[in-house]
């Protein structure tokens, strides 16, 4: 059982909320909400349950309504405020910068962003050529303009 799920011994402060319907704590992730919704929707779907049809429809409707609110970040934050839960008081684990996406492939980089790195010698040479071309074109244009005006 996940750490965000309610344990049977803990008090269920949010038992009568959408979170209680999924048996989750309000600090749970969207993935945990989706997982709980899928499990419970299989359990309460009118076509697959052993419950009476009206009770199954009612439970399935409640599940869909709760999932619609909790799956959307904006409506979830509004709902959290309505039930008196604040995410500001939840301690978040800091991001671990030592684990980069590139390390999954075995590549290590001292830079956090791929665009934040020094230019290679080939890139510096290309920039030098572009700068030389621009300066050469400007000098050529100025020379041609000066020769045409002096010929008049």
Secondary structure, 3 states (H helix, E strand, C coil): CCCCECCCCCCCCCCCCHHHHHCECCCCCHHHHHHHHHHHHHHHCCCCCCCCHHHHHHHHHHHHHHHHHHHCHHHHHHHHHHHCCCHHHCCCCCCCCCCCHHHHHCCCCCCCCCCCCCCCHHHHHHHHHHHHHHHHHHHHHHHHHHHHHHHC
